[in-house]
């Protein structure tokens, strides 16, 4: 008679400051799958492994960007970026942007997207930001539901935001107040 052992899912989110070969491979695979599935990244067709590797290595070099990774059972299955405003933009220095957030299709349904978004929010708050902005294609319905459930307010839309599969799709713009500004 065999005994079934159940283990809790190992879910985590962390900020990456470097990528070893295994993490880079997993990150590129997750990104590729998310692109193919149609969600969470600017590409609509996979640019190929070398382009993805160059892209993520480059992200780690940009001072205004922080890369966060979602892990499932130890492997990276998604990511998001916290983008700080340029140093010469004093008027908007209180707001950061959440960009390129996605979870690979094979790891969805475990709450990782919510964990990833909250972790980026925490990092933005810790850095002193008052507002977090994001934008999303209208076709990304699960992401829209997630952001709205987390308190993001839709403030506008762009009727010609992106071209996907030969179709023009709208984009929705959101913000969330992370902390009240001192008057």
N, C-alpha and C positions, 0 to 999 in steps of 0.2 A: 504494500500500500504506500503510495507516494503522498507526500504532504506538500501542498502548494504554499509557497512563501510569497506574500505580497509585500512589496516595498513601496514606500511613498515616492512619488515622482520627484526627481531632482531638478527643480526649476530655479534658475538664478538669473540675475542681471548684474552686469559689472561694466565699469568704464575701462576701456582698453587704452593702454599707452604704448603697447607694442604687440606684434603678432608673430607667433612662431609658425612654422610651416603647417602644422596640423590645424591650428585655429584659422589661418588664412585659407586653407583648403575648405574647411567647413563653412566659413563665412562666404566664400565665393559660390559654393554649392547652394547654400541657402538663398543667396541673392539671385542666382540664376533661376532657381525654382520659383521664387517670388515674382521675378520678371515674367517668366513664362506663364504664370498663373494670372498675371495682369494687375498685380497690386504692389503698392508701396515704394516704387522707385521711379526715377525719371525715365529710365529706358523702357521701351515697349518691346524691344527684341534684345535678346542676350548679345552683349558685345563680345563675348568670348572670355575665356579664362584669363589670358594675359592682360586684357584691358581691365578686368575686375581687380586683379592683383595690383596693377599700377594705381588704380583708383583708390583702393583702401590703404595702400602704403602712403599715397599722397595725402589722404585725409588725416593721417596721424601726424603729418608734418605741418599742417595749417594751424597756426596758433589760435585762431578764432573758432575752431571746431573741436568738439569732443565726441568720440565714438563710443557708443554703448552697445554691448552685445547681450543678447538673450541666449541662455543655455538650457538645453533639455538633455538630461542624463549626461552632462559634462560637455556636450558638443554645442558649438554655436549654431543656432537655428534662425537667427534674426538679428537686426540691429536698428539703431536710430542715431541721429546726430543732433547734438545741441550746438547751434550756431550763434555765436555772439556777434553783435553789430560791429562794423569796422570802427577802429579807434577814432577816426575823424568824424564820426556821426554822433556828436554830443547830444543832439536833440532826441535821438532814439536810443540812447545808451541804457535806458531802463528796461528795454525789451529784448528778449532773445527769441530764437526760432527753433522749433522742432521740425527736423527734415528727415526724409528718407527712412521712415519708420516702417518696418515690415517683419512678419514672421513667415518662415517658409511654410507652404501648405501642409507638409507632413508633420508639422509640430503645432498646428493650430488647435484651439479648443481646450487649452489648459490654463488660460489666463496670462500667458506670457506677454501678450500685447499690452494688457493693462499694467502688468508689472514694469514693463519697459517704459511706458509713458510716465508712470509715477516716478520712476527712478530719474528720468530726465527732468521732470518737474522739481524733484528734490535737489538735483544738482543746480538747476537754474536759481532756485531760492537761495541755496547756499552761496552762490556767486553774487547774490544781491539783486537779482532781476525781479521786477514787479509784474511783468507780463510775459506770457509765452504765446507766440503766434504759430500758426501752421496753416497749410493749405492742402487740399485733397481733391482728387478727381471725383466727379459725381458717381462714377461707376464703382467706387470703392465703398460700398454700402456698409460692410462690417466695420471699417475704420470710422466711418461717419457715426454709426451707432455708438462705437466705443468712445469717441471724443465727446459726443453729446452727453453720454452717461457720466463722463468725468467732469462735466461742468463747462466745457468749452462752448462759447457763444459764437454762432455764425453771424458774421457782420456783413458779408457780401458774397457776390458770385461774379465769375468771369464767364461770359457766354462762349468764348473761344479759347479756353484754357489749354487744351491739349488735343493732339490728333492720335487716335488709337484705332488701329484696324481700319484706316481709311475714313473714320468718322470723327467729327469734331465733338468734343465733350466739354461740358461746363466744369468749372472748378469752384470749390467753396472755400472761403476764407474764415478762419476761426481765431479766437483769442481766449485766453484764460487769465484772470487776475490771480497772481500768485501771492501778492501781498499788497496792502494799501500803501500808496505813496504818501510820504509825509507832506503835509500841506505847508 
